[in-house]
Amino acid sequence: MSKIYAVGDIQGCAPSLKNLVKKLPPKSKIIFLGDLVNRGPDSLGSLRILKKLQESGRAECILGNHDLHLLSIDAGLRKTRGLDTVDKILKAPDRAELIDWLRHRPLALNNGNVLTVHAGVLPQWDISQTIECAQEVEKALRKKTYKDFLANMYGNTSNKWSNSLKGYERLRVITNALTRMRFCTPTGLMEFESKEGLEAGPKGYLPWFKVPKRKTKDALIYFGHWSTLGLLQQHNVIGLDTGCVWGGKLTAMEIPESGKRRKDLEIIQVRGYDHPMRM
């Protein structure tokens, strides 16, 4: 069986992406954990590489908050901001093709053994509900009316899950959890401002994977999004955003086959981008 690797946030660092793919076994499968574009030197090149890998059957790419930001800019709903590096995508001859490909990507994947997401999983969700909720957003993004969803996607409220949520409010909570969340309360109230280490959340808030009685606590979860954590390996959670775009590294970590011990999993890293704006 071919090895499977998960890869942390690329954020438009096409040179690092190329170098990493060269280091992975030729027949391996790759799951990219979102934030495929933005802030790095070549978002257009990154998208083209990833699209080719996905269409060849070698890779799948999960959507992150920066990828949704690009979709919203393309739709005319948001403007580019200071550190954005997506202008070349917007001017590219294959812009429409790339955007169409991007909005058909998943927000979560599960192979029966491992759950992969960009940011986090709410404590009330088990694996099945996580995938079902992700598919609700995926369906909205793939409709001809997807711009209506994007127009209602942004906002910090509601910031707590309820099975009774409906419409765009429901989709917003799902999107925020899967693509933006770092901290939440034991009841699943999300907070979006804190971005530093594990102890940086407001009083009463915990890293989403530290919440007691989280329904996915027995599942192995790979995620990105949280670069200040670096390479994180804790009980049943693997964080792979190692700050590639901020002078760190781009990291791939093997996803275990059933029965393979965690300590035997391969980690492959390449040098990231020395961003001129990094502190």
C-alpha positions, 0 to 999 in steps of 0.5 A, a space after each residue: 500500500 502507498 504511504 499517505 502524508 499530510 502536509 501543513 499550510 503552504 500559503 503560496 510558497 511554491 518553491 517549498 512545495 516543489 522541494 517537498 513533493 520531490 522528497 516524498 516517495 513517488 507513489 505516495 498520496 498527499 493530503 494538503 491541510 488547507 491555506 494553500 495560497 496567500 502571503 507567500 511568493 507564488 500563490 498562482 504557482 502553488 495552485 497550479 501544482 496542487 491542481 495537477 497533483 489532485 487531478 493525477 490522483 496523487 493528492 487532495 487539498 482541504 480548504 482553509 480560511 485563506 483559500 476561502 478569502 481568495 474565493 471571496 475576492 474572486 467573487 467581488 465580495 472582498 478586496 485584497 489586503 496588505 499582505 495578500 499575494 493572490 493578484 497573479 491568480 486574479 490576472 491569470 488566463 486560467 483564473 476561472 478554471 483554478 477558482 472552479 477547482 478550488 471551490 470543489 475541494 473538501 473541508 474535511 476528510 476521513 479515511 476510517 482511521 484518521 480525520 484531517 481538517 484545516 483548523 479544528 473540530 467542535 467538541 460536540 461533533 464526532 467524526 461522522 458529524 464532522 464530515 456531514 457538516 463539512 459536506 454541507 458547506 462543500 455543497 453550498 460552495 459547489 452550487 451555481 449560487 455559491 456567491 450567495 454563501 460566500 456573501 454570508 460566510 463572514 462573521 464571528 456570530 453565531 459562535 456556538 454550535 447547535 443542531 437546530 441551526 439553519 441556513 447561512 448561520 449554520 454554515 457560518 458556524 461550520 466554516 468558522 470551526 473547520 477553518 478558523 477555530 483555535 480556542 473554544 470553551 468546554 461547551 464549544 463557544 468559539 473565540 477567534 482573536 487569540 493566535 499565540 500558544 496553547 495558554 494564550 486563550 481568554 479565561 475559560 477557553 481551551 485549545 479545541 483539542 484540549 476540551 474535556 469529553 470532546 467526542 473525537 478524542 479517540 480519533 487521530 486528527 491532523 490539522 494546520 492553521 496554528 503556526 505558533 504551535 510549530 510541529 505539535 504531536 500530542 495524544 491523538 492530535 498532530 499539528 503541521 503548520 510549521 510556519 512555512 510562510 514565516 521563515 519556518 518549514 513546510 512539513 509532511 508527516 506520514 498518516 499511519 496505516 492501521 496498527 502502525 505505531 505513532 513513533 514510527 511515522 516519517 516526518 519530512 521537512 523543507 525550508 520555508 520562505 523568508 518572508 520580508 514582513 516576519 518579525 
